[in-house]
């Protein structure tokens, strides 16, 4: 099967050093993707409607892999040397060098996507773009039973929708003062439910349709499970997750690093801006020196070093680039210090590495 790139990422990461291993590590990591005219006669037509989505999946090729061999077991940097099966990782060295990345879609202009939170090298070939759809891409399993529709627990959103509908019908009806008083009681009862929704209890609330003389059967409404929200991050009270990931993802044997910067490096960083007179100091993707510093801290706090550099080159300086900045730093236990910031063009040696 033959595949053809639909375009190539224009990214602030020009070298593998310092490029985040996962998207969203650095929110300021901006880039763009232009759908090539060789793919469609009118490439801008292919992007119509995509602006309605906040994020997109990018299917890409690891074009900078420097080995043709792949292993069944690999050492993810996050595991600090421990081996696990290749397919339980996001390692770039795979039988087919294909990657998947989730990027924030900032805007669409013609045939160009403007992205942020990316983890892709400049020039990365993109094979496909797909919208991120949380209703499909987030595996949440409903607890609703098909055999007990009337007694099922509803979500708070469902409850609000149903109650609003019922009360709207009441408002549309020609109600007597006695009926209106009962309507107020229903509203009061619903408000009480909302206020107590974090408690684990069930309430019987009467729903009405049309005049109050046509009262429908009662439905049982369950409050949201606060402990589920805290542990699973699920806000939908009628659903629970059946989602898990390897323990080392959230409890890695390595911790985040504290990032410091020398006064000299801070002074050097202030020379960079969008409007710098010297084009060597003119930022392309980042908006300011302050934003550049935040990007540097985000990248370094996740320890971008390989296992080999972490274990064999502890005393060596580490270099990486972001936008037009070439950053020099050194690591000491749980601290990394930025010691020098200069334009990429002033560090020609990096291009040969």
DOVEX-911035 format. One line per 10 residues: number of its first residue (from 1); their letters; for each residue x, y, z of C-alpha. Coordinates in Angstrom, 3 decimals. Example, Ala and Ser with C-alpha at 12.3 -4.5 7.8 and 13.67 -1.06 7.14 Angstrom:
1> AS> 12.300/-4.500/7.800 | 13.670/-1.060/7.140
***
This chain:
1> XXXXXXXXXX> 0.000/0.000/0.000 | 1.406/3.345/-1.033 | 0.837/6.463/1.068 | 1.508/10.070/0.208 | 1.921/12.989/2.631 | -0.816/15.594/2.396 | 1.575/18.229/3.751 | 4.538/18.918/6.028 | 4.509/20.496/9.474 | 6.038/23.933/9.874
11> XXXXXXXXXX> 7.211/23.718/13.502 | 9.268/25.639/16.057 | 11.207/22.424/16.771 | 13.983/22.013/14.213 | 16.103/19.392/16.029 | 15.199/16.257/17.942 | 16.815/17.497/21.169 | 14.201/19.206/23.297 | 11.231/18.204/21.167 | 8.452/17.102/23.575
21> XXXXXXXXXX> 7.721/13.376/23.569 | 3.977/14.015/23.840 | 1.649/16.782/22.691 | 0.468/19.497/25.086 | 3.690/19.353/27.150 | 4.299/22.875/25.889 | 1.084/24.840/25.096 | 3.177/27.520/23.344 | 4.582/25.003/20.858 | 3.001/26.420/17.732
31> XXXXXXXXXX> 3.112/25.292/14.144 | 1.173/25.174/10.930 | 0.207/22.648/8.298 | -0.557/23.498/4.702 | -2.505/20.929/2.691 | -0.649/20.696/-0.595 | -2.277/21.485/-3.900 | -0.914/18.259/-5.349 | -3.456/16.411/-3.166 | -6.570/18.403/-4.068
41> XXXXXXXXXX> -7.310/20.878/-6.820 | -8.888/23.065/-4.135 | -7.149/22.028/-0.879 | -9.000/24.671/1.137 | -12.249/22.841/0.389 | -10.942/19.789/2.262 | -10.751/21.809/5.498 | -14.229/23.313/5.425 | -16.031/22.618/8.709 | -12.859/21.660/10.570
51> XXXXXXXXXX> -12.852/25.034/12.361 | -15.802/23.755/14.409 | -13.452/21.408/16.280 | -10.991/22.410/19.001 | -8.435/19.636/18.396 | -7.277/17.425/15.558 | -5.499/14.093/15.273 | -2.411/14.206/13.069 | -1.199/10.935/11.570 | 2.446/11.376/10.646
61> XXXXXXXXXX> 5.722/9.673/9.746 | 8.758/9.502/12.063 | 10.980/10.746/9.242 | 14.070/11.326/11.398 | 14.423/7.758/12.705 | 18.107/6.933/12.513 | 17.855/3.153/12.558 | 16.224/0.604/10.303 | 16.006/-1.994/13.076 | 13.181/-2.319/15.581
71> XXXXXXXXXX> 13.055/-4.302/18.812 | 10.171/-6.088/20.506 | 11.173/-4.463/23.817 | 12.210/-0.857/24.320 | 13.271/1.475/27.139 | 10.896/4.452/27.417 | 12.739/7.471/28.904 | 9.933/7.801/31.449 | 10.771/4.333/32.824 | 14.418/5.315/33.261
81> XXXXXXXXXX> 15.881/2.162/31.720 | 13.256/-0.513/32.341 | 12.204/-2.517/29.266 | 8.600/-3.004/28.188 | 6.927/-4.238/25.019 | 7.129/-1.874/22.059 | 3.372/-1.716/21.554 | 2.810/-0.604/25.151 | 4.769/2.581/24.372 | 4.787/5.539/21.993
91> XXXXXXXXXX> 8.343/4.785/20.855 | 9.147/6.211/17.397 | 11.019/3.037/16.428 | 8.220/0.826/15.142 | 7.753/-1.737/12.343 | 5.942/1.039/10.471 | 7.250/4.466/11.447 | 3.792/5.978/11.883 | 2.833/8.287/14.728 | -0.365/9.818/16.101
101> XXXXXXXXXX> -0.466/13.241/17.726 | -3.298/15.345/19.171 | -2.911/19.073/18.493 | -4.991/22.100/19.434 | -6.537/23.729/16.387 | -6.175/27.489/16.751 | -7.557/28.509/13.365 | -8.046/27.554/9.736 | -7.013/29.932/6.969 | -7.591/28.736/3.439
111> XXXXXXXXXX> -5.640/25.497/3.071 | -3.591/26.055/6.252 | -4.124/24.835/9.816 | -2.625/26.868/12.657 | -1.846/24.576/15.589 | -0.462/24.670/19.122 | 0.602/22.149/21.750 | 2.457/20.171/19.083 | 5.274/17.663/19.537 | 6.410/17.376/15.926
121> XXXXXXXXXX> 9.690/18.252/14.249 | 9.771/20.811/11.490 | 9.226/19.078/8.159 | 7.358/16.079/9.586 | 5.288/14.443/6.807 | 1.561/14.372/7.655 | -0.455/11.492/6.215 | -3.924/12.448/7.428 | -5.961/14.843/9.578 | -8.957/13.749/11.625
131> XXXXXXXXXX> -11.102/15.843/13.988 | -10.946/14.966/17.670 | -14.484/14.057/18.764 | -14.756/13.527/22.551 | -18.063/11.673/22.211 | -16.264/9.018/20.158 | -12.615/9.295/21.153 | -13.072/9.281/24.936 | -14.081/5.737/25.951 | -16.806/6.379/28.525
141> XXXXXXXXXX> -19.181/3.515/29.192 | -22.783/4.213/30.113 | -24.304/2.406/33.104 | -27.829/2.591/31.678 | -29.631/-0.728/31.630 | -31.777/-1.444/28.563 | -34.187/-3.406/30.809 | -34.932/-0.656/33.331 | -35.392/2.515/31.349 | -37.829/4.126/33.779
151> XXXXXXXXXX> -35.725/3.456/36.869 | -32.347/4.338/35.398 | -30.188/7.038/36.930 | -30.112/10.165/34.779 | -27.261/12.583/34.372 | -27.547/16.064/35.799 | -27.614/17.395/32.236 | -30.455/15.036/31.326 | -32.331/16.013/34.486 | -32.066/19.706/33.713
161> XXXXXXXXXX> -33.198/19.151/30.139 | -36.234/17.097/31.187 | -37.225/19.450/34.000 | -36.884/22.519/31.770 | -39.095/20.814/29.204 | -41.738/19.915/31.797 | -41.762/23.356/33.354 | -41.954/25.010/29.935 | -45.119/23.020/29.260 | -46.480/24.194/32.581
171> XXXXXXXXXX> -45.781/27.797/31.652 | -47.575/27.333/28.350 | -50.653/25.959/30.104 | -53.553/28.027/31.459 | -52.853/27.312/35.128 | -54.836/28.293/38.175 | -53.157/29.887/41.199 | -53.240/26.518/42.965 | -51.473/24.856/40.045 | -48.897/27.631/39.886
181> XXXXXXXXXX> -48.173/27.147/43.568 | -47.523/23.460/42.903 | -45.269/24.480/40.025 | -43.209/26.580/42.440 | -42.861/23.582/44.728 | -41.556/21.494/41.835 | -39.004/24.185/40.967 | -37.945/24.352/44.595 | -37.540/20.585/44.702 | -35.430/20.611/41.536
191> XXXXXXXXXX> -33.218/23.380/42.919 | -32.703/21.373/46.084 | -31.636/18.420/43.967 | -29.056/20.513/42.107 | -27.574/21.831/45.353 | -27.231/18.339/46.810 | -26.074/16.619/43.616 | -22.680/15.742/45.084 | -24.229/13.548/47.786 | -24.679/9.831/47.083
201> XXXXXXXXXX> -28.431/9.455/47.499 | -31.508/9.046/45.333 | -34.618/11.203/45.245 | -38.082/10.623/43.827 | -39.161/13.715/41.901 | -42.511/13.969/40.160 | -42.382/15.095/36.548 | -45.431/16.646/34.936 | -46.597/16.959/31.384 | -49.129/19.637/30.474
211> XXXXXXXXXX> -51.704/20.422/33.201 | -50.972/18.968/36.622 | -54.001/16.739/36.310 | -52.034/14.708/33.795 | -49.207/13.656/36.064 | -46.899/11.059/34.587 | -45.178/8.257/36.427 | -42.389/9.111/38.802 | -38.790/8.662/37.818 | -35.919/7.915/40.151
221> XXXXXXXXXX> -33.034/10.295/39.839 | -29.605/9.500/41.227 | -27.151/12.086/42.409 | -23.686/12.272/40.926 | -20.981/10.149/42.444 | -18.453/12.622/43.730 | -15.793/10.012/44.444 | -15.992/8.829/40.827 | -15.545/12.396/39.624 | -12.433/12.816/41.734
231> XXXXXXXXXX> -10.757/9.545/40.867 | -11.727/9.196/37.220 | -12.173/12.821/36.201 | -15.643/12.060/34.883 | -18.246/14.786/35.316 | -21.131/12.765/33.956 | -22.882/11.373/37.041 | -24.680/8.570/35.224 | -21.589/7.153/33.659 | -18.495/5.503/34.965
241> XXXXXXXXXX> -15.208/4.889/33.243 | -13.689/1.579/32.412 | -10.464/3.235/31.366 | -6.981/2.543/32.623 | -3.370/2.992/31.602 | -0.059/1.585/32.768 | 0.866/2.714/36.262 | 4.157/4.151/35.038 | 2.283/6.770/33.006 | 1.046/8.557/36.129
251> XXXXXXXXXX> 3.591/7.216/38.624 | 6.818/7.220/36.653 | 10.093/6.428/38.475 | 11.357/9.834/37.378 | 9.886/13.060/38.668 | 9.443/16.452/37.086 | 12.465/18.708/37.281 | 12.787/22.172/38.773 | 13.973/24.642/36.153 | 16.139/27.668/36.960
261> XXXXXXXXXX> 17.823/30.219/34.707 | 20.946/32.285/35.299 | 20.773/36.069/35.249 | 23.058/36.060/32.209 | 20.716/33.736/30.327 | 17.724/35.901/31.320 | 19.469/38.937/29.884 | 20.227/37.067/26.658 | 16.620/35.906/26.403 | 15.303/39.478/26.564
271> XXXXXXXXXX> 16.936/40.219/23.195 | 14.395/37.960/21.481 | 11.030/39.293/20.344 | 8.620/39.319/17.420 | 9.916/42.738/16.357 | 13.642/42.430/17.092 | 15.743/44.613/14.808 | 18.235/41.820/14.289 | 16.429/39.070/12.324 | 18.510/36.429/14.120
281> XXXXXXXXXX> 16.636/37.314/17.335 | 13.199/37.615/15.705 | 10.729/35.024/17.029 | 8.670/33.132/14.445 | 6.224/31.114/16.559 | 6.554/32.356/20.128 | 5.133/35.783/20.900 | 7.600/37.195/23.428 | 10.687/36.526/25.541 | 8.403/35.782/28.490
291> XXXXXXXXXX> 6.506/33.166/26.503 | 9.805/31.707/25.296 | 10.907/31.278/28.915 | 7.672/29.468/29.776 | 8.161/27.187/26.769 | 11.733/26.394/27.822 | 10.600/25.596/31.364 | 7.782/23.343/30.137 | 10.156/21.370/27.917 | 12.911/20.975/30.507
301> XXXXXXXXXX> 10.621/20.112/33.431 | 9.728/16.846/31.632 | 13.449/15.942/31.236 | 13.818/15.632/27.438 | 17.072/13.654/27.662 | 17.362/10.136/26.311 | 18.149/7.251/28.649 | 21.732/7.185/27.364 | 22.265/10.908/28.028 | 20.600/10.640/31.416
311> XXXXXXXXXX> 22.784/7.746/32.551 | 26.052/8.224/30.656 | 26.328/11.984/30.147 | 25.269/13.378/33.506 | 28.057/15.957/33.598 | 27.670/17.092/30.005 | 25.933/20.208/28.822 | 22.629/19.656/27.036 | 21.574/21.655/23.996 | 18.211/22.044/22.326
321> XXXXXXXXXX> 16.336/24.513/20.149 | 12.897/26.073/20.282 | 11.805/28.571/17.648 | 14.979/30.591/16.826 | 16.528/30.014/20.261 | 19.448/27.717/20.954 | 19.415/26.801/24.646 | 22.331/25.490/26.699 | 21.638/23.895/30.080 | 22.942/21.376/32.553
331> XXXXXXXXXX> 21.245/18.866/34.832 | 21.953/18.207/38.500 | 19.738/15.613/40.207 | 16.205/17.077/40.153 | 17.267/20.524/38.963 | 18.085/21.788/35.465 | 19.636/25.223/34.952 | 19.558/27.264/31.750 | 22.988/28.857/31.386 | 22.945/30.325/27.877
341> XXXXXXXXXX> 20.425/31.411/25.229 | 21.503/32.450/21.746 | 20.110/32.430/18.190 | 20.075/29.055/16.460 | 22.177/30.507/13.656 | 24.995/31.085/16.139 | 25.220/27.362/16.931 | 26.163/25.787/13.631 | 27.611/22.709/15.363 | 24.095/21.557/16.233
351> XXX> 23.144/21.105/12.593 | 25.740/18.370/12.245 | 24.563/16.456/15.329
***
